[in-house]
């Protein structure tokens, strides 16, 4: 009960960051409060990350050629906006292959693998 009251006192902008489970009673927060928090911050639910450093991406058939000046991780998102995988890039030219057919978002650009 106390944790539910504390959640209501949290500013609306921070509700989406609240934990799904209360750490003291180990009870799941009500679905209504979670949906309310998601409804108030719709843009935070679908934020896609991009690479830390700039990369150049070219598509050649079913392969993606990714050129990077730094070793880094490259997040790849499915068409629905969920994280598909993160690929480790080395400095220089990297070839990504083996992605199943479909559409992907990489660095906020859409790529379609046929």
MARLUM-143335 format. One record per residue: residue in one letter; x, y, z of N, C-alpha, C in turn; residue number from 1. Coordinates in steps of 0.001 Angstrom, whole numbers, padded with zeros to 6 digits, always signed. Layout:
REM residues N
+------+---------+---------+---------+---------+---------+---------+---------+---------+---------+-----+
! rest !    n.c1 !    n.c2 !    n.c3 !   ca.c1 !   ca.c2 !   ca.c3 !    c.c1 !    c.c2 !    c.c3 !  nr !
+------+---------+---------+---------+---------+---------+---------+---------+---------+---------+-----+
!    A !       X !       Y !       Z !       X !       Y !       Z !       X !       Y !       Z ! NUM !
...
+------+---------+---------+---------+---------+---------+---------+---------+---------+---------+-----+
//
This chain:
REM residues 114
+------+---------+---------+---------+---------+---------+---------+---------+---------+---------+-----+
! rest !    n.c1 !    n.c2 !    n.c3 !   ca.c1 !   ca.c2 !   ca.c3 !    c.c1 !    c.c2 !    c.c3 !  nr !
+------+---------+---------+---------+---------+---------+---------+---------+---------+---------+-----+
!    X ! +000823 ! -001187 ! +000000 ! +000000 ! +000000 ! +000000 ! +000866 ! +001248 ! +000000 !   1 !
!    X ! +001891 ! +001266 ! +000833 ! +002764 ! +002424 ! +000918 ! +003503 ! +002638 ! -000395 !   2 !
!    X ! +003904 ! +001551 ! -001033 ! +004629 ! +001692 ! -002300 ! +003722 ! +002234 ! -003390 !   3 !
!    X ! +002451 ! +001858 ! -003385 ! +001502 ! +002369 ! -004369 ! +001313 ! +003877 ! -004180 !   4 !
!    X ! +001239 ! +004316 ! -002923 ! +001102 ! +005725 ! -002638 ! +002345 ! +006478 ! -003075 !   5 !
!    X ! +003503 ! +005896 ! -002837 ! +004755 ! +006530 ! -003240 ! +004815 ! +006681 ! -004752 !   6 !
!    X ! +004317 ! +005707 ! -005486 ! +004317 ! +005776 ! -006944 ! +003425 ! +006913 ! -007430 !   7 !
!    X ! +002315 ! +007148 ! -006740 ! +001422 ! +008233 ! -007132 ! +002033 ! +009596 ! -006848 !   8 !
!    X ! +002933 ! +009675 ! -005886 ! +003582 ! +010944 ! -005558 ! +004752 ! +011255 ! -006478 !   9 !
!    X ! +005211 ! +010281 ! -007218 ! +006314 ! +010486 ! -008147 ! +005813 ! +011359 ! -009291 !  10 !
!    X ! +006617 ! +012326 ! -009745 ! +006178 ! +013158 ! -010868 ! +005839 ! +012300 ! -012083 !  11 !
!    X ! +004904 ! +012785 ! -012897 ! +004437 ! +012016 ! -014045 ! +005562 ! +011679 ! -015005 !  12 !
!    X ! +006547 ! +012539 ! -015144 ! +007634 ! +012286 ! -016085 ! +008522 ! +011136 ! -015642 !  13 !
!    X ! +008476 ! +010775 ! -014365 ! +009337 ! +009709 ! -013858 ! +008595 ! +008393 ! -013673 !  14 !
!    X ! +007282 ! +008366 ! -013867 ! +006520 ! +007155 ! -013627 ! +006918 ! +006016 ! -014551 !  15 !
!    X ! +007288 ! +006329 ! -015772 ! +007658 ! +005273 ! -016715 ! +008922 ! +004558 ! -016262 !  16 !
!    X ! +009744 ! +005220 ! -015450 ! +010972 ! +004614 ! -014975 ! +010767 ! +003777 ! -013717 !  17 !
!    X ! +009576 ! +003780 ! -013171 ! +009317 ! +003024 ! -011945 ! +009463 ! +001527 ! -012195 !  18 !
!    X ! +009927 ! +000821 ! -011212 ! +010092 ! -000621 ! -011351 ! +008735 ! -001297 ! -011430 !  19 !
!    X ! +008698 ! -002411 ! -012146 ! +007442 ! -003136 ! -012287 ! +007082 ! -003889 ! -011015 !  20 !
!    X ! +008053 ! -004181 ! -010193 ! +007777 ! -004898 ! -008955 ! +008237 ! -004048 ! -007781 !  21 !
!    X ! +007456 ! -004043 ! -006739 ! +007799 ! -003326 ! -005526 ! +008856 ! -004133 ! -004783 !  22 !
!    X ! +009961 ! -003496 ! -004427 ! +011066 ! -004231 ! -003805 ! +010786 ! -004627 ! -002354 !  23 !
!    X ! +009851 ! -003975 ! -001677 ! +009606 ! -004321 ! -000281 ! +008565 ! -005421 ! -000129 !  24 !
!    X ! +007496 ! -005363 ! -000906 ! +006450 ! -006377 ! -000764 ! +006519 ! -007443 ! -001857 !  25 !
!    X ! +007326 ! -007199 ! -002888 ! +007494 ! -008116 ! -004019 ! +006182 ! -008387 ! -004740 !  26 !
!    X ! +005281 ! -007427 ! -004702 ! +004029 ! -007557 ! -005428 ! +004154 ! -006814 ! -006746 !  27 !
!    X ! +003513 ! -007336 ! -007760 ! +003526 ! -006689 ! -009061 ! +002655 ! -005443 ! -009009 !  28 !
!    X ! +003164 ! -004334 ! -009572 ! +002375 ! -003121 ! -009612 ! +001159 ! -003347 ! -010504 !  29 !
!    X ! +000122 ! -002634 ! -010239 ! -001108 ! -002849 ! -010997 ! -000903 ! -002497 ! -012459 !  30 !
!    X ! -001578 ! -003234 ! -013304 ! -001490 ! -003010 ! -014741 ! -001979 ! -001614 ! -015086 !  31 !
!    X ! -002953 ! -001128 ! -014366 ! -003504 ! +000203 ! -014632 ! -002437 ! +001276 ! -014493 !  32 !
!    X ! -001617 ! +001202 ! -013450 ! -000572 ! +002206 ! -013256 ! +000506 ! +002100 ! -014329 !  33 !
!    X ! +000863 ! +000864 ! -014724 ! +001866 ! +000702 ! -015783 ! +001348 ! +001258 ! -017095 !  34 !
!    X ! +000091 ! +000974 ! -017440 ! -000474 ! +001477 ! -018685 ! -000593 ! +002989 ! -018661 !  35 !
!    X ! -000922 ! +003536 ! -017494 ! -001016 ! +004979 ! -017359 ! +000349 ! +005615 ! -017587 !  36 !
!    X ! +001394 ! +005049 ! -017033 ! +002741 ! +005583 ! -017211 ! +003166 ! +005483 ! -018672 !  37 !
!    X ! +002835 ! +004390 ! -019343 ! +003193 ! +004238 ! -020748 ! +002416 ! +005221 ! -021615 !  38 !
!    X ! +001162 ! +005469 ! -021255 ! +000330 ! +006382 ! -022030 ! +000840 ! +007817 ! -021922 !  39 !
!    X ! +001361 ! +008194 ! -020768 ! +001821 ! +009559 ! -020563 ! +003128 ! +009838 ! -021278 !  40 !
!    X ! +003949 ! +008809 ! -021511 ! +005238 ! +008992 ! -022165 ! +005367 ! +008062 ! -023371 !  41 !
!    X ! +004578 ! +008264 ! -024417 ! +004622 ! +007322 ! -025533 ! +005936 ! +007344 ! -026291 !  42 !
!    X ! +006618 ! +008491 ! -026352 ! +007857 ! +008557 ! -027114 ! +009007 ! +007824 ! -026426 !  43 !
!    X ! +008961 ! +007636 ! -025127 ! +010036 ! +006961 ! -024407 ! +009986 ! +005453 ! -024602 !  44 !
!    X ! +008827 ! +004895 ! -024939 ! +008714 ! +003460 ! -025103 ! +009380 ! +002979 ! -026379 !  45 !
!    X ! +009449 ! +003828 ! -027411 ! +009922 ! +003397 ! -028712 ! +011231 ! +004070 ! -029112 !  46 !
!    X ! +012018 ! +004487 ! -028177 ! +013280 ! +005139 ! -028497 ! +014277 ! +004098 ! -028973 !  47 !
!    X ! +014819 ! +004318 ! -030157 ! +015825 ! +003425 ! -030714 ! +017192 ! +004060 ! -030540 !  48 !
!    X ! +018146 ! +003248 ! -030175 ! +019510 ! +003727 ! -030031 ! +020232 ! +003624 ! -031361 !  49 !
!    X ! +021219 ! +004466 ! -031544 ! +022060 ! +004384 ! -032724 ! +023487 ! +004118 ! -032264 !  50 !
!    X ! +024393 ! +003978 ! -033205 ! +025783 ! +003712 ! -032845 ! +026375 ! +004923 ! -032127 !  51 !
!    X ! +027370 ! +004681 ! -031306 ! +027978 ! +005754 ! -030527 ! +028753 ! +006719 ! -031418 !  52 !
!    X ! +029408 ! +006204 ! -032425 ! +030192 ! +006995 ! -033373 ! +029561 ! +006870 ! -034759 !  53 !
!    X ! +029794 ! +007838 ! -035639 ! +029204 ! +007766 ! -036987 ! +029695 ! +006542 ! -037757 !  54 !
!    X ! +028790 ! +005969 ! -038527 ! +029126 ! +004841 ! -039400 ! +028536 ! +005102 ! -040776 !  55 !
!    X ! +029104 ! +004453 ! -041780 ! +028577 ! +004513 ! -043142 ! +028047 ! +003128 ! -043476 !  56 !
!    X ! +026789 ! +003055 ! -043906 ! +026153 ! +001763 ! -044178 ! +025718 ! +001731 ! -045636 !  57 !
!    X ! +026160 ! +000697 ! -046353 ! +025730 ! +000459 ! -047729 ! +025160 ! -000943 ! -047813 !  58 !
!    X ! +024128 ! -001102 ! -048614 ! +023536 ! -002422 ! -048798 ! +023944 ! -002956 ! -050157 !  59 !
!    X ! +024419 ! -004211 ! -050171 ! +024769 ! -004894 ! -051410 ! +024086 ! -006254 ! -051377 !  60 !
!    X ! +022918 ! -006324 ! -051996 ! +022145 ! -007557 ! -051979 ! +021655 ! -007866 ! -050581 !  61 !
!    X ! +021993 ! -009051 ! -050078 ! +021591 ! -009445 ! -048724 ! +022622 ! -009048 ! -047674 !  62 !
!    X ! +023686 ! -008382 ! -048080 ! +024773 ! -008005 ! -047173 ! +024729 ! -006515 ! -046880 !  63 !
!    X ! +025160 ! -006154 ! -045689 ! +025312 ! -004759 ! -045310 ! +026784 ! -004492 ! -045072 !  64 !
!    X ! +027309 ! -003487 ! -045735 ! +028706 ! -003081 ! -045552 ! +028711 ! -001883 ! -044610 !  65 !
!    X ! +029306 ! -002057 ! -043448 ! +029322 ! -001008 ! -042429 ! +030765 ! -000576 ! -042215 !  66 !
!    X ! +031040 ! +000698 ! -042470 ! +032383 ! +001244 ! -042282 ! +032374 ! +002131 ! -041045 !  67 !
!    X ! +033304 ! +001866 ! -040147 ! +033376 ! +002596 ! -038887 ! +034816 ! +003003 ! -038606 !  68 !
!    X ! +034989 ! +004170 ! -038036 ! +036335 ! +004632 ! -037654 ! +036722 ! +004182 ! -036251 !  69 !
!    X ! +035756 ! +003567 ! -035533 ! +035991 ! +003139 ! -034153 ! +035370 ! +001765 ! -033927 !  70 !
!    X ! +035921 ! +001013 ! -032999 ! +035288 ! -000234 ! -032567 ! +034097 ! +000143 ! -031690 !  71 !
!    X ! +032947 ! -000448 ! -031969 ! +031729 ! -000081 ! -031251 ! +030642 ! -001117 ! -031482 !  72 !
!    X ! +029506 ! -000932 ! -030795 ! +028333 ! -001786 ! -030992 ! +027346 ! -001075 ! -031902 !  73 !
!    X ! +026701 ! -001854 ! -032771 ! +025703 ! -001317 ! -033692 ! +024370 ! -002005 ! -033418 !  74 !
!    X ! +023403 ! -001311 ! -032801 ! +022100 ! -001929 ! -032543 ! +021276 ! -002017 ! -033827 !  75 !
!    X ! +020608 ! -003149 ! -034015 ! +019745 ! -003384 ! -035169 ! +018350 ! -003687 ! -034638 !  76 !
!    X ! +017354 ! -002957 ! -035141 ! +015969 ! -003102 ! -034687 ! +015121 ! -003725 ! -035784 !  77 !
!    X ! +014153 ! -004528 ! -035390 ! +013225 ! -005131 ! -036348 ! +012236 ! -004066 ! -036811 !  78 !
!    X ! +011396 ! -004413 ! -037780 ! +010419 ! -003470 ! -038320 ! +009434 ! -002994 ! -037256 !  79 !
!    X ! +009187 ! -003814 ! -036235 ! +008262 ! -003425 ! -035172 ! +008897 ! -002501 ! -034138 !  80 !
!    X ! +010197 ! -002267 ! -034247 ! +010880 ! -001365 ! -033323 ! +011519 ! -002048 ! -032142 !  81 !
!    X ! +011493 ! -003381 ! -032091 ! +012142 ! -004098 ! -030997 ! +013584 ! -004402 ! -031375 !  82 !
!    X ! +014445 ! -004445 ! -030385 ! +015861 ! -004709 ! -030634 ! +016026 ! -006122 ! -031153 !  83 !
!    X ! +016593 ! -006259 ! -032349 ! +016845 ! -007577 ! -032932 ! +018181 ! -008106 ! -032424 !  84 !
!    X ! +019230 ! -007297 ! -032540 ! +020551 ! -007722 ! -032101 ! +021484 ! -006516 ! -032079 !  85 !
!    X ! +022595 ! -006665 ! -031381 ! +023665 ! -005668 ! -031419 ! +024891 ! -006345 ! -032007 !  86 !
!    X ! +025448 ! -005736 ! -033033 ! +026615 ! -006302 ! -033691 ! +027858 ! -005533 ! -033261 !  87 !
!    X ! +028909 ! -006275 ! -032984 ! +030172 ! -005662 ! -032592 ! +030937 ! -005308 ! -033866 !  88 !
!    X ! +031221 ! -004018 ! -034022 ! +031962 ! -003545 ! -035178 ! +033413 ! -003331 ! -034798 !  89 !
!    X ! +034289 ! -003673 ! -035707 ! +035699 ! -003350 ! -035515 ! +036008 ! -002122 ! -036361 !  90 !
!    X ! +037152 ! -001530 ! -036145 ! +037553 ! -000357 ! -036903 ! +037764 ! -000776 ! -038357 !  91 !
!    X ! +037189 ! -000031 ! -039285 ! +037335 ! -000356 ! -040699 ! +036019 ! -000860 ! -041282 !  92 !
!    X ! +036139 ! -001762 ! -042266 ! +034976 ! -002292 ! -042972 ! +034483 ! -003572 ! -042325 !  93 !
!    X ! +033186 ! -003641 ! -042076 ! +032537 ! -004809 ! -041486 ! +031399 ! -005235 ! -042405 !  94 !
!    X ! +031254 ! -006541 ! -042600 ! +030169 ! -007074 ! -043417 ! +029183 ! -007780 ! -042508 !  95 !
!    X ! +027918 ! -007362 ! -042568 ! +026863 ! -008020 ! -041803 ! +026073 ! -008893 ! -042760 !  96 !
!    X ! +026022 ! -010172 ! -042467 ! +025217 ! -011082 ! -043273 ! +024482 ! -012028 ! -042341 !  97 !
!    X ! +023574 ! -012766 ! -042899 ! +022819 ! -013706 ! -042086 ! +021567 ! -013132 ! -041465 !  98 !
!    X ! +021233 ! -011887 ! -041800 ! +019971 ! -011336 ! -041295 ! +018817 ! -011986 ! -042047 !  99 !
!    X ! +017796 ! -012455 ! -041350 ! +016636 ! -013028 ! -042036 ! +015955 ! -011971 ! -042909 ! 100 !
!    X ! +015206 ! -012438 ! -043875 ! +014475 ! -011519 ! -044746 ! +013531 ! -010660 ! -043918 ! 101 !
!    X ! +013467 ! -009392 ! -044274 ! +012579 ! -008476 ! -043570 ! +013146 ! -007073 ! -043558 ! 102 !
!    X ! +012496 ! -006209 ! -042828 ! +012911 ! -004811 ! -042716 ! +013567 ! -004578 ! -041361 ! 103 !
!    X ! +014585 ! -003746 ! -041356 ! +015341 ! -003443 ! -040149 ! +015619 ! -001943 ! -040092 ! 104 !
!    X ! +015737 ! -001438 ! -038865 ! +016140 ! -000055 ! -038665 ! +017533 ! -000061 ! -038054 ! 105 !
!    X ! +018454 ! +000614 ! -038744 ! +019831 ! +000724 ! -038269 ! +020198 ! +002197 ! -038330 ! 106 !
!    X ! +020558 ! +002772 ! -037195 ! +020872 ! +004205 ! -037104 ! +019751 ! +005054 ! -037701 ! 107 !
!    X ! +018520 ! +004709 ! -037380 ! +017326 ! +005435 ! -037808 ! +017137 ! +005443 ! -039318 ! 108 !
!    X ! +017714 ! +004473 ! -040008 ! +017487 ! +004277 ! -041436 ! +016893 ! +002899 ! -041652 ! 109 !
!    X ! +015990 ! +002801 ! -042610 ! +015325 ! +001523 ! -042868 ! +016077 ! +000766 ! -043969 ! 110 !
!    X ! +016358 ! -000523 ! -043703 ! +016988 ! -001410 ! -044659 ! +016083 ! -002623 ! -044827 ! 111 !
!    X ! +015915 ! -003073 ! -046068 ! +015092 ! -004242 ! -046346 ! +015975 ! -005340 ! -046930 ! 112 !
!    X ! +015961 ! -006490 ! -046287 ! +016713 ! -007660 ! -046749 ! +015728 ! -008561 ! -047501 ! 113 !
!    X ! +016014 ! -008828 ! -048769 ! +015131 ! -009686 ! -049594 ! +015630 ! -011100 ! -049634 ! 114 !
+------+---------+---------+---------+---------+---------+---------+---------+---------+---------+-----+
//
